[in-house]
Every structure is written in C-alpha cells, then in structure tokens.
C-alpha cells in the first residue's frame, strides 16, 4: 500500500476508470482502436487456426509442467507454430441496453476513439497518464473453420481443479512484460487496449479537529457567481464536475462561526473514496493561513464551513470555493438528466446535470464490465465490481480472469491472492436490473460463490470458471487490499473468455485505474485595526487629575512599544496636547511620555481611567477588540526662575500712494503670515495679521531675532525707510533685538500689483504687402494663444468681429503670442513696415510688458489662392500620340485626382467634347489617373509639346501658383484583325481532276461587300463533275464591286453535284483584287459535303496574285461541316507567297487576314480537304480496280 499516512493528508475525490479490450485465444492478429462515444477503446483479434473447445477443457485440467519465465514476449513476435503476427481486424460490437442517447457532440468514427477524450482536462491530477492503444495494421487472410462446438455445461467447468487456467497457444500480451508466470498464462493475442479512468475524491487537508461552538452566520454571508463546471458527465469514465461559488461576509465573524453549503442527494464530495468524518475542506489566504474548515455530513449532504481563529482580526471576509461533485452511485443509478438544487449560505441555486454511465460491449459472446467502487485511503482496502454477461449472451466455456494489475505486475499496488482477496459471486435474476452506476446492493442478489471454482495464480491473478452461461448474468465482487510496500497506484484488470463457433476464444478486457481530483478554495479579509492614545495636559494643581481649565501641552514626544519593550512608533502631541496611534491590533503595549522641559510628571492613577494620569512617564496599555483612548499623562510646571520676556509686533498695511509711509487713511492687510526666527534660523513662532493688519509675538525672551513678512498675493512690497520709525515700512524682513522692553515698531507696507493688457489685431492683407492698410478689414474667430517665458499656456482667446483680441490682468514680464492660421488663409510677410502697430508680427511673436499695456502684436493673412488643372481626352484616330484638329474628344472618360498622400480628392468624367477640369486646388503635388475606355488602347505618350501630346494613364503634376491645363490623354480603337497582306502568285496549273461531290450546305449569309477586282485569267479546264445540289440560302448581300477581269478560259466540264447548302453569312468585305491567272485544270470531283456555316466577316483585302498551277487531282470527299464564324478583318495583302499552290511552296499557309484565333477554321478546312483527297484517292483506286476487273 502506498504511503497510507500521506493519503490521509487531503481529501482528493477518486473515481475508478475502466478500459476495455477484446481478443481471441490463438495467435496475435493485431489491435484496432475504436474512437467513439464514452471514451472507451477496444482491441479486436481473431485467430487463424481454430482451437477446439476440448483443448481449453483439457488444458484447464492439466497442471502446467513448463518452467516459469519472465514475460518478455512482444506482441509483434512470431507466434508458436511459425504463424506470423499479421493482423486481422475484428469489429467490437457495442450495445446500448439502456436506450440512452450518445453524448451529442461526440463524433462517431468506426473503430476509433481519441485518447484525448479518455482523460479529464484541468480537473485531473497532473500525475495521471493514459497509455495509448497499440495497433498493428498488417492484414492476413484467414480461413475460418465452420465447425461450432459448445462446452458441456457449467458443472463441467465447476469440476475443474483449482489451478490457473491454461489457454491455447500460451503467450504473453505486451502490457504484462515484466511479470513472472508459468505456462498457464493469458495468451499474447488476448491483448488489452487502454481504456478510461475513474475519478475519486482526495482530501487535501490534514486531519483537523472540528471547531466547537460558534454561530450560524448564513445571514451575514452573501453567495454569488454560483455555477457548475459541466453540463454533461460520464461518471464511469472519470466524469465529475465542480460546484463553484464566491462569497462575502458582511462585517466580522468569530472563531467557530459557520455557514453551510447544502447539496442535492444525487451527489457527494468524496466519490468512490471511503468517507471519514475527520477530513476537512480548507479555505486559505495567500499566506497559507486557514480561514475556514469544511466538514461534510453524509446524512444531510451538507458541507459546513467553520471559521478559525484567523478571522478574529479580520473583517469583510471574501472568498471562493470549487467543490468536487460526484454522482452518488446508490442514488443516481441510471443514465439520466438529474435536477440539482444547492443552498449556499441559505441562497438557492438550481441547475441540472446530464449523466451517462456508458454502454456494454462484446466481442463474440464475451461481454463484461468492471469498476472500482471503493478505495480506503487509510487502510488500503478496495472493492471492485464486475458485471459478467450483462448482454445475456450464450457465452460458452466462459472464464473470467481477475488481475491485481493492468499492464504488468509492478504498475499497480493491487493484490489478487487467497490470503488478501475475497471474491464473491452474485447471480442476477432474470427480472433484476444491473445498475448503470455500479451502485450494487449485495443483499438484493443471490450469493452463488460456492457454485463456481476460483483458481488463484501466484502472478497476482485469479480465474473464475463459469462454463456455459446460456444468458445468465453474474456480478463478481472483488474485495482486497493494496500492497503496503508499493509506491504504485491502484490499477486493476478483468477479462472474459468465451469459446466461439470456430473453437477459438474471444476475449474482452476492462482495465480500472484511479484518478484523483481535489476541491479548492480561498478566503481573506481586511485586518481590524484600533487606536490607542489620549492627552498630555498641564496639571496646574498637581493632583494627577484632568480638571476643567487645565490645557494640553503641545509637542510632547510619545513613544509606543510592544509588550516586550520593542519600539513600534513615535508621535508628538498636537496643539491641544492630544496624541493617537492608529492601525493597532489587539495586544499589550507600553506608552512612554518624554517630560517637556520645565515640567514634572503628575502622580499616576489618581482618578478614573479617562481623567487620571497613567504615568509617571511609562504607561501599560491593552487593546481588546476596541479603541483604547484612556492613556493620559499629566505634567506640572517646575518652578524655576521666571525669565524676562517682552512683546514685539505692529502692523502690515496697504500703501495706497506707494510712498512707504503709513497714512491715516491706509487700511491694514489681514491674514499676512509673519514668522519669528532666532539667530540660528529656528522658527520661534508664527502669526497671522488680524482683520486690521495687526500682529503680536508675546513673551519673547531676550535675544536676537528676525521678523519675516510674507508678501500677500496680488501685492508688491512698498519702499522702505521713508518715514519715522513708527510709520515707515521695515520691508519683507527685518532684524530685531529683544532686550528689556517691548518693540512694537516692526511694520511692513504693500501696494497692489498693477495689471496690464496685451493684444491688438488680426487682419486680411488683401494686397499681401504685410502692412495694415485702411481698407483692409479684420479677420474674426482667429485663435490666439498666450504663453509665458517657459512656454506654458496662460490664456487662449479668439478675435472679435473686427479682428481685435486682448489678454488682460497680466503682470510685467515677457510673453509669447501664437496666432492660428485661419482656414483658407496664408500668413503675410513679417514686419514689412516701420510702424509696429501697423505691421505683421507673423504666426509667433514675443511681447514684453513693462509697467504698461502692449497693444502692438498684430498678424496679417491673405486668402490662399486656388488653382485648376485639367484639359482633354481625345480619340487619336491616326495613333500618332498628337492631338490633330480633326480628332475629336472622348466623352465620359473617368478621371481621378489624388493628393500627394495618394488620397482621392476628386473624380470627374469628360464632357461631350472630351474636356475635364479640377478646381479650387492649392499649390502642391497631385496625380491624375485616366481610366481607359473599354475597347480602346492607350496612344503613345509625350510625343510633342505638353498641350498637344498624350501624358499617359497616370500623370504626376505639381501646381506652383498657377493653373495647369496641359494634362491630356489619347486613345485609339483596337482592330479585331489587322492584316497587311500582299500576295503575288504566279501559278501554272495543269489539273486532271475527277470529282464526285455530294454537298449538303446550310448557309445563312448576310454579305456587305465592296470589291474592286481586276482579273486577267487564262483558264484551260477539262472537268468532269457530277453534282447534285440542294441549296437553301438566305442571303442578305450589300456589295459594291468594281471588277476588271480579263479571262481566257477553256473548260471541259462534266459536273454532277448534289449540294444542299444552307448558309447564314454576314460579310462586310472591302476587297481590291488584281489577279492574273492561267489555269489548265482537268478535274474529276466526287464530293459529298454537308456544310452549315454562320459567318460574319468584315474584310478589307488587297490581293495581287499571279498564279501558275499544274494540278492533277483525284478527290473523293464526303464532308459534313457545321461552322459558326464571326470574322472582322481589315487586310491589305500584297504577297508573293501563301497563295501559291505548287508543291514547292506547300509549307506556307494562306494568308487569310484573320487574327490567330480565327485560323482554327482555316486549319480545320485544310484538314477536311486533305481527308477528302484521301477519300477521293481511295474511290479512284476502287474505280480503277473495278475497271480492271
């Protein structure tokens, strides 16, 4: 058992968690992880070689003779009999027997469950870890044995010897490496995949005695921010939640006072831990001092927080707590939504929690589920419940293995052995339910432990032989104790083996771990403080009692010490003899009084506490939950010789005529501070003049002194030494010697300091000469700022409607005046004239006041001129980049103006003449951007003078005190096809052609043709043509043709043509053709053509062709062409190639005058022609062959 004493140190809540794995009993196929609802992971394995049921029975009755070995076999090693470890995935079946919906937000993926879903986040102990499932993706085809064999009966297994159960092909699963076992071990292929954990409460507080007595202070406590941390939990998968709340105590509370937190019956604070009443929940301050201890009462589900002695010196305690909440398995038995009602310090908080305990799973007929339901943190005892066959399967040859560990022997402090472990088997009646929560009441079930054999193994495990279950269900209760000498945590495992139809063993395994969770809380308050003090008085009658008329003694030093005599602080009595020490806590103190010079301490404790003297010079004082203002000390004057003293003083007056002499009509000045200092500079006394200006220092000892007069605000000291000693002014400081008489001649005179004005005028300098002319008017509303020599702003004003401004009540000195430039104005030149009252002082100027007003500070401004820019956007028809007189402007071109910062300050469009302009512009840098009209191209830029050229799409321009109307831009129209073709063809053609043409052409033609043709043709043609033509033509033709043709044609033609032509053509053609052709053609053409052409052509062509063609062609063409062409071509062609038909020039394509995109049709036609020639050749060959026959 691991550190039992330390486990008692704090109440952590602990839940057991379970992990599920499944497998068969022959050889390792592999592991498949399923990620899905309820954080449960499984491994599925199947075997290739069937294992007879009898082998299990035989092996279970045979004692293993193999030597014990350390379990070091890895699941990836080759199994017995040379079978490889290639895997076969088998799906684990999962059944929801409760009809509870899955968690809404869980994502279902076949055979997959994220490990992150298996652990709790911030609520779990940092030491908790979760092993990941091990997978092997190799695939191995398996031939399944179709034979199916049932075990005989439960009784057969019940009669087996009490020894470990051997399974076929015994190997060790990976998790068990390190354990020592004999041959009777669980086979390797029965692998466990890590599952989930269960949370338990752990007490974080030491065992602390409860505080006795106290008062319920729920009425003083206010709860706030009450909530729970989760709305959905899975208790069987470490699911818990926190009750969170803040609280405030109004005023003070004492040790033993308490407030309560009542919880609903469906939850508790200790989870699956055995509850002990001496566990406490703690609320601590930042220093670690315990403010309150929480005691939980199981019966009432109430946590009582009792305050400790720490609060005795605190007030207005505030704090918060986060209490771990676990579903009570005996109350919340099924998956459901449970209402939760809390009462925190009498305040209700209602909410609800959705609870899901998970599902049952099976592989084949193997199905079980297990849970650690109790762990005793003091004794190490624990309980584990295992549900066997909850899905009521037939489950032949069932064996359940219970292990005190999960992966290997050393990873757990659990024990399964006959000395420590008790295994009880309960039968579940057909009508009885299995609680989802594992809140099992043993008394409700039949104890059938004696009906089954349990075989313990020295490797910390036991096997229970159930035989064939035939739908029967059982509950196994495992009661054991943790190892005392182990440092590991509690990790348990249980597996169920059943024989499948192939004689193999299917297995499912649940791992149960422990995860800890703790509550937390904090609280603190402000310390309560008290005062100590009273009075030091002059005990004139020396009776030790404060009598009426006895005044306090100022300036007496008082020292405070603690009960051990350590210095704490020092103070002095005020003018009334009072003193006080603040911010003191309860305790015992000593107060020492330092006797004033010339005084003797009065007798002590002569009256009551409020009026007696507590001295003689050291008093004992106690503070107990309140102020102590009774510590007094009396002193009486020792009667030394009385020294001779005198009075000094006189008057402070207002010298109205500034002559330095007190006249009868000149009044005194009140509240003037007068200070008396000795020759060493120490202040002896301070006085203020009365309402008549008089002052007096009384009882001044003999000696040398200085009397200082503080200059009253708004006054200036007058001149000194102008009258007699009784009516003159002694200035602001004068020396005096006190001898054997009073001196009442110390006077001081002051006169009121004069105030002056500063300002003048802000005007519009229309002629910009910097001088105020009589016709130039002021500018109103201009801000003017007055600053002192240090640049600190003194006043701000604005000029009036006439441009005037003035600053008043100014003392002599140097000032700075700043003028703010009015919007739309520019400062004029500075100091342009000799007359300071008529010139301009600029934006900033300095003015001096010397005993007179200064009204000469002016500033002039003139209106800032505005400029324009712009010009013209034109259609540059000849593309030369110059504005010709015949070229027109382009309307609605967008022009944008940007300032120097790139900000758009204006947008316009050109008018119907292409003109544009921007007005009201200041001098500066700008950018003009022309938006290119659709379908037009930017013409060349900067080709001529500025007012006639094109400046481009973006133009930078600087305006300097003038307009700029030179910013132009030109565009020309894009040509769809611009082809300049000069074709000169000299062709001599001798053609023998046999053409059989069957043409079906559907043409819709709209032709606008302007043609000038000069043709000189000499044609000698011998043609045999068989043509069948069906033509449907819709043609709109506008043709202007000038044709000069000289043709000599000798043609012998036999034409049989079958043509169906439907043509829709829109053609605008301007053609100048000069053709000289000499053609000798012998053509036999058989053509079958179906052409549907929709053509829109605008062509300007100049062709000069001289052609000499000699062609012998046999063409048999069957063509079906559907062409939709829109061509706009302006072509001037004078070429000596491309029109040539002789073979020497057949590498060049005809120059059609079209753009590249329109050549596709041309190439297509060429290919069609070549194909036709090929067909014609074949036909001719066929004809020749037929002729030969």
Order of alpha helices (4+ residues) and beta strands (2+ residues): alpha-beta-alpha-beta-beta-alpha-beta-beta-beta-beta-beta-beta-beta-beta-beta-beta-beta-beta-beta-beta-beta-beta-beta-beta-beta-beta-beta-beta-beta-beta-beta-beta-beta-beta-beta-beta-beta-beta-beta-beta-beta-beta-beta-beta-beta-beta-beta-beta-beta-beta-beta-beta-beta-beta-beta-beta-beta-beta-beta-beta-beta-beta-beta-beta-beta-beta-beta-alpha
